Amino acid sequence: MIFSAPQMSYIQPAEDQYVQQAEVQNWDEGSENSRHWELTQTILYWKAKEQRLQYTNQSAPIDTTTDFTQNKRVRPHFEWDLGFRETLAYLPDECSGLYPWYFDGSWTFIKNEAKGHKKTDESEGIFPIQSILPDTAISDFVFEARTKWNVRLNVAEGRAIYRYKPASYFFLFPYVGLKAAWINQKIKTRYEGGSLIAGPEKVHMRNNSFGIGPEVGLKPFFVFGNEWHLYAFVSYAPLVSWFHTKQEDNYAVNSSHKNKHFCDLISTLDSGAGLEWLISFSRDRYLLGLQAGYEYHIYFSEYRLPNGPLDLLTGNRNLTFRGWTFSVTIGF
């Protein structure tokens, strides 16, 4: 779940808020809050990670080794990248039959990358773990391995959020909604030298999915004065997901191709925490907010590419995103 912090206008009854502000700013008794919309622009600085992206292993001497599959696996280096989130919220006033609910929708996009390169001298060899050639043997080895992975995440969410105030400084916001996620993964790996006497081996793979399902979550919210707030959130969503996986392994004297479509149910878990600063102006008709937070998102069993004939890839199949968020909110 990708969820911007709720604003003070969501959580404080209008009449109490105006009394406090009038004492400070000497507003007229007739002033009233006409804000019903809030727009939040968020910049993401995230890193993705997937354990199954092993592309080779540590090297072994070629003159004494008969099984090159036993050494520790090597993964690519996962990079930090920028993304964005757009959130629009509608806040019914207290006279509305929808109060104390409010509603929001968001769109999130980020593209993350990982790169790996390992090269040995000709006295040691490494294993082409991602190879799916049917004649791959444990005695095979290469001198150089390169890989590049990228993932595109698009998430659309709509939520109905309930405002509950158990204490003057503490709020609980349970919510329900609908979540849809598009995840496109692409892997390119190249092996050279060693047993590949006829030329390089090129592996191209895709792991794409679209999932949709209900979402439930909870957001505790702490208030420190009228401007500073601390929030956290956690949510869960089971997604009915449609997968398309594709693998191509091309070598000069051999090749292998796999292509599969299927549907499965995956789970997602989202969490985060942050700090926000809010201020209203122009007789409380407008709001400006700044937020900074840290989030962690898990897409369980997202990696669905099958192993090669030796079944060497290890670790869970989860795809994770984690990192910082920086937001600006305008209420009107």
C-alpha positions in Angstrom: 0.0 0.0 0.0 1.2 3.5 -0.8 -0.4 6.0 1.6 0.2 9.6 2.2 -0.1 11.0 5.7 -3.6 12.2 6.7 -3.8 15.9 7.4 -4.9 17.8 10.6 -8.2 18.7 8.9 -9.1 15.0 8.8 -8.6 14.4 12.4 -9.6 17.5 14.4 -13.3 18.5 14.6 -13.8 21.8 12.8 -15.3 23.7 15.7 -12.4 22.8 18.1 -9.8 23.6 15.5 -11.3 27.0 14.8 -11.5 28.0 18.4 -7.9 27.2 19.0 -6.8 29.1 15.9 -9.1 32.1 16.7 -7.4 32.4 20.1 -4.1 32.8 18.3 -5.0 34.7 15.2 -8.1 36.7 16.4 -10.2 35.5 13.5 -13.8 36.6 13.1 -16.5 34.4 14.6 -17.9 33.9 11.1 -14.8 32.2 9.5 -15.3 28.7 8.4 -13.2 25.9 6.8 -14.2 25.4 3.1 -11.4 22.9 2.3 -12.7 19.6 0.8 -9.7 18.5 -1.3 -6.1 17.8 -0.7 -3.5 17.1 -3.3 -0.2 15.4 -2.3 2.9 15.1 -4.5 5.4 12.6 -3.3 9.0 11.9 -4.4 10.2 8.3 -3.8 13.9 7.3 -3.2 13.7 3.6 -3.1 15.7 0.4 -3.6 14.2 -2.9 -4.9 15.5 -6.3 -4.0 14.9 -9.9 -5.1 16.9 -12.9 -3.8 16.4 -15.1 -6.8 18.5 -12.7 -9.0 21.7 -14.8 -8.6 23.6 -14.8 -11.9 26.8 -16.6 -11.0 28.9 -17.7 -8.0 32.4 -17.4 -6.5 35.2 -18.7 -8.7 37.0 -22.1 -8.4 40.3 -23.3 -9.9 39.6 -25.0 -13.2 42.5 -27.5 -12.9 41.2 -29.1 -9.7 37.4 -28.5 -9.8 34.9 -30.9 -11.3 31.7 -29.3 -9.9 31.5 -25.5 -10.3 28.0 -25.2 -8.7 29.0 -25.5 -5.1 30.4 -22.0 -4.3 28.5 -19.1 -2.8 26.0 -17.4 -5.1 26.6 -13.9 -6.4 23.7 -11.3 -6.8 23.8 -8.1 -8.7 24.2 -4.7 -7.0 20.7 -3.1 -6.4 20.6 0.6 -7.0 18.6 3.5 -5.4 16.2 5.2 -7.9 13.7 8.0 -7.9 9.9 7.6 -8.4 6.7 9.5 -7.7 3.3 9.2 -6.2 0.2 11.4 -6.8 -2.6 11.3 -4.2 -5.9 13.1 -4.2 -8.1 13.1 -1.1 -11.8 14.2 -0.6 -12.8 15.3 2.9 -16.5 15.5 3.5 -17.5 18.1 6.2 -19.3 17.4 9.4 -22.7 18.2 7.9 -22.3 15.5 5.3 -23.7 12.0 5.8 -20.3 10.6 4.9 -18.6 12.1 7.9 -16.4 10.8 9.7 -15.2 8.9 6.6 -12.9 10.4 4.0 -11.6 9.1 0.7 -8.5 9.1 -1.4 -6.9 7.6 -4.5 -3.2 7.4 -5.4 -0.9 6.4 -8.3 2.7 5.3 -7.7 5.4 4.6 -10.2 9.1 3.7 -9.8 11.7 1.9 -11.9 14.6 0.2 -10.1 17.7 -1.4 -11.5 20.4 -3.9 -10.5 23.7 -4.6 -12.3 26.3 -7.3 -11.9 29.7 -8.1 -13.5 32.2 -10.8 -12.4 35.3 -11.7 -14.3 38.1 -14.1 -13.6 41.5 -14.9 -15.1 41.7 -18.1 -17.1 43.0 -20.1 -14.1 39.5 -19.9 -12.4 36.0 -20.4 -13.5 32.5 -19.4 -12.4 29.2 -21.1 -13.2 26.4 -19.8 -15.5 23.6 -20.2 -12.9 20.8 -18.6 -15.1 21.5 -21.0 -18.0 18.5 -23.1 -19.0 20.2 -25.0 -21.8 19.2 -28.7 -21.4 22.8 -30.0 -21.6 24.1 -27.7 -18.9 26.5 -29.8 -16.6 28.1 -29.2 -13.2 31.5 -29.2 -14.8 30.7 -26.2 -17.1 32.3 -22.9 -16.3 32.8 -19.4 -17.8 35.3 -16.7 -17.3 33.0 -13.7 -17.3 29.3 -13.0 -16.4 27.3 -9.8 -16.8 23.7 -9.2 -15.8 21.2 -6.3 -15.8 17.8 -6.3 -14.2 15.1 -3.7 -14.1 11.7 -3.6 -12.6 8.8 -1.2 -13.2 6.2 -0.9 -10.5 2.8 0.8 -11.0 0.3 0.8 -8.2 -3.2 2.3 -8.2 -5.2 2.4 -5.0 -8.5 3.8 -3.8 -9.4 3.9 -0.1 -12.2 4.7 2.3 -10.7 5.8 5.7 -12.5 6.2 9.0 -11.5 8.9 11.5 -11.5 7.5 15.1 -10.1 9.6 18.1 -9.6 7.5 21.3 -7.5 10.4 22.9 -6.9 14.1 22.3 -3.3 13.4 21.0 -3.9 10.0 19.4 -5.9 8.9 16.4 -6.6 5.5 14.7 -7.5 5.4 11.0 -8.7 2.0 9.9 -9.3 1.8 6.2 -10.5 -0.5 3.4 -9.9 -0.2 -0.3 -9.0 -1.7 -3.7 -5.4 -2.1 -4.9 -4.1 -2.9 -8.4 -0.4 -3.5 -9.2 1.5 -3.8 -12.5 5.0 -5.3 -12.1 7.3 -5.8 -15.1 10.7 -7.4 -14.6 13.3 -7.8 -17.3 16.7 -9.6 -17.0 19.6 -9.7 -19.5 22.6 -11.9 -18.7 25.6 -12.7 -20.8 28.2 -15.5 -20.2 31.6 -15.7 -22.0 34.7 -17.9 -22.2 35.5 -21.1 -20.5 33.3 -24.0 -21.7 31.6 -21.7 -24.2 34.1 -22.4 -27.0 31.5 -21.5 -29.7 30.8 -18.0 -28.5 28.9 -16.1 -25.7 25.7 -17.4 -24.2 22.9 -14.8 -24.0 20.0 -15.2 -21.5 16.9 -12.9 -21.8 14.0 -13.3 -19.3 10.8 -11.5 -18.4 8.5 -11.8 -15.4 5.4 -9.7 -15.8 2.3 -9.6 -13.7 -0.9 -7.7 -13.1 -2.8 -8.2 -9.8 -5.9 -6.7 -8.2 -7.6 -7.3 -4.9 -9.1 -5.8 -1.6 -6.9 -3.9 0.9 -7.3 -3.4 4.6 -5.0 -1.3 6.8 -4.5 0.7 10.0 -2.8 4.0 10.6 -2.0 5.3 14.1 -1.4 9.0 14.3 0.1 11.1 17.1 -0.3 14.9 17.4 2.4 17.1 18.9 0.9 20.6 19.1 -1.0 22.0 16.1 1.6 21.6 13.5 3.8 18.5 14.1 2.4 14.9 13.7 4.0 11.5 13.8 2.3 8.7 11.8 2.8 5.0 10.9 0.8 2.5 8.8 0.5 -1.1 8.0 -1.7 -2.8 5.4 -2.4 -6.1 3.7 -3.8 -7.0 0.3 -4.3 -10.3 -1.4 -4.0 -9.9 -5.2 -5.4 -12.2 -7.9 -2.5 -12.0 -10.3 -2.0 -12.9 -13.9 1.6 -13.8 -14.8 3.5 -14.0 -18.1 7.0 -15.4 -17.9 9.4 -15.7 -20.8 12.9 -17.1 -21.0 15.3 -17.3 -24.0 18.7 -18.8 -23.8 20.7 -18.5 -27.0 24.1 -20.1 -27.7 25.8 -20.7 -31.0 25.2 -24.5 -31.0 22.2 -24.7 -28.7 19.2 -22.7 -27.5 16.2 -23.0 -25.2 12.9 -21.1 -25.0 10.1 -21.1 -22.4 6.9 -19.1 -22.4 4.1 -19.4 -19.8 0.8 -17.7 -18.9 -0.9 -18.5 -15.6 -3.0 -17.0 -12.7 -2.2 -17.2 -9.0 -3.0 -15.4 -5.7 -0.2 -13.4 -4.1 -0.1 -11.4 -0.9 1.3 -7.9 -0.4 2.3 -6.3 2.9 3.0 -2.6 3.2 4.3 -0.6 6.2 5.9 2.8 7.0 6.3 5.7 9.4 7.1 9.4 9.1 6.8 12.9 10.4 4.7 15.7 8.9 4.4 19.5 9.4 1.1 21.2 8.6 0.0 24.8 8.6 -3.3 26.5 7.4 -3.7 30.0 6.3 -6.1 32.5 4.7 -8.7 32.0 7.4 -8.1 28.2 7.2 -9.2 28.0 3.6 -5.9 26.6 2.5 -3.4 24.1 3.9 0.3 23.4 3.3 2.0 20.3 4.5 5.5 18.8 4.3 6.1 15.1 5.1 9.1 12.8 5.3 8.9 9.1 5.9 10.3 5.6 5.4 8.4 2.7 3.8 8.8 -1.0 3.2 6.7 -3.0 0.7 6.7 -6.8 0.1 5.2 -8.6 -2.9 5.3 -12.3 -1.8 6.3 -14.9 -4.4 6.5 -12.4 -7.2 9.5 -14.0 -8.9 8.0 -16.9 -11.1 10.8 -17.7 -13.6 11.6 -21.4 -13.4 15.0 -22.7 -12.6 17.4 -24.3 -15.1 17.9 -28.1 -15.4 20.2 -28.1 -12.3 17.7 -26.2 -10.1 20.5 -24.0 -8.6 18.6 -20.7 -7.7 18.0 -20.4 -4.0 16.2 -18.1 -1.6 12.7 -16.8 -1.4 10.8 -15.4 -4.4 9.7 -12.1 -2.8 10.1 -8.7 -4.4 10.7 -5.9 -1.9 10.8 -2.1 -2.2 12.1 0.1 0.6 13.2 3.7 1.0 12.4 7.3 1.7 9.4 9.4 0.8 9.3 13.2 0.7 5.9 14.9 0.2 4.2 18.3 -0.3 0.5 18.6 0.4 -1.8 21.5 -0.7 -5.4 21.6 0.7 -8.1 23.7 -0.9 
